[in-house]
Amino acid sequence: MKQALTTCLLLCFCRSLSAFTLARSDLSNNLDSGLKMSANHEHPFCSLPGDPSLILTTNVDLGDKKMEIMKACSKAIAAQTGKPESYIAVSIHDKADVIFGGSDEPTALGCVYSIGAISVESNGGLTNDITDLLEPFGVLENRIYINFFDMPRANVGWSRKTFAG
């Protein structure tokens, strides 16, 4: 299992390294010719696996639906970021002491961390998906904050090292 995972990571790294080299070459060519890099160019590290995680805190009781919501959040993160679900971590703390706007009415606060794949589109889509999951518990769309963090590879640890090495 460990060898298969190492092989998979090595293949992903090699594929991404060539994408990075091509992107770097494209950037150099564009700079040399006085052109800017297209907004459609995806950052080469977006295709690499790496810590898409969600930490969600809410003051509502999710009861026996909590694990179902966690799994739905995991699938939403995979769909919105394009990251493999096998690397996604979700932690939900329900029944927490949380206020929003000075009120203890149902609310939620979330943080999403990822190496790449943080963008207006994916952030908005994930915010919408999480809102849909929490609304049945009385959490209104205007009482949810989700912060998104694009993490440098050197600042994400996994499997005894960071994604930078």
N, C-alpha and C positions, 0 to 999 in steps of 0.2 A: 504494500500500500504506500509506504513512505517513498519507495523507489519510483512508483507510478506518479506520485504527486511531484517528486523532484523532476522527473522527465517532463511532465506537463508544464511545470513552471519554467524549465529550461527552454522548451519549445515556444512558450508564450514570450519569454524574454528575447529569444533569437528573432522571432517574428516581429516583435515590437522594436528591437534594435534596428532591424532593416528598415522598418517604417520610419523610425527616428532619423536614420541616415538619409533616407529619401526626402523626408520633410526638411531636414537641415540643408540638403542639396538644393531643394526647391526654394527654400528661403534665401540661400546664398545667391542662386540664380536670379531670383526676383529682386534682391537688393542690388546685385550687380547691374541689372537692367533698369534700376530705378523704380521698380514696381513694388507694391506692398503685397504681403502674403494675404491670400483670399480669406475672408471670414468663414468660408466653407471648409477650410482645412481643419481637421480634427487634430488636437494635440496627440502625439503618438502614444503618450502614456495613458490615454483614456481607454485603450484596448487592453491594458494590463490589469490583472486582478489586483485588488488591494483595498482592504478595509472600507468597503461601504458599510457603515454602521449607523444605526438609529438608536438614540436614547430618548425615550418619550416618557414624560411625567405628567400625570393627570390626577385631578382630585375626585374623579368618578370611580365607582366600583365596576370593573369590567366583568366581575363574577366568573362564571364558567366559560365565558367567551374570550377570555384573555389570550389563551394560546392560539385560538382561531384568528384573532386580530393580529397577533405577532406574526403568524405565518402569512397572513394577507399583506402585512407591511413588508415582509421579506420579498414576497413576489412583486409588490409594487416597486420596491427599490431596484430589483433586477430589471423590471420592464422599463423603468424611467431612466436608469443609468446605463443600461446595456452590460452591466457587470454580471458575472456568473453568480447565481444564488448560493453556490457552495462557499463563497467568500463573505456572504452578508451576515452581519450580526445584528440582532434586534433585542433591546431590553426595554421593557415597559414597567414603570412603577405606577400602579394605580392606588387609589385611596390615599394619595399624598396630600400634605398640607401645602396648597398652592392658592395664591390669589392673583387676580388679573384685574387691573383697573380699580384696585381697592375692594373688590368683591370676591367672595368665595363661591360664586355660581360656577357651574361646570366649566372647566378650562383645561388646556393642555399646553405644554411647552416641550419642544423637541429640538434635538441637535442631530444633524446628519453630517458624517465625516466620510470623505472619500478621496482617494488619489485620482484626480481627474474626474470627469463626468459630472462636474458641478457646472450647471449652466442655467440660464433663464428658463429654457424649455423644461429641462428635467426637474429643476427646483419647483416650478409652477405645477407640473404634472404630479409630482410627489405630494406637494401640499394639498392639492385637490383630492388625491387618493386617500390620504390620511384623514382629511376632513370627512370624506364620505364614510370612513370606518368609525369615526367618533360621533357623528351626528345622532345615530340611534340611541346614544347614551346621554343625549342632552347637551353635548358640547357644540355650541354654535360656531359657525365659520369665522366670526369676528372675535372669538375668544381662544384662538390657537396661534401661537408663534412657533415657527420652525426656523432655526438658524442653520445655514449650510456652510461647511468648511471644506475647502479644497486643500488637502494635506500634502505637504512635501513628502516624498518617498522616505527621506531620512527620519521623519518624525512619526512613522508608523511601524511599530514592532509586531512581528509575527514569527513564530517558529524559531525562537531564540535569536532573532536578528531583526534588522529593519529591512524594508523593501529596497533600500539603497545598497544593502550589502552587509 
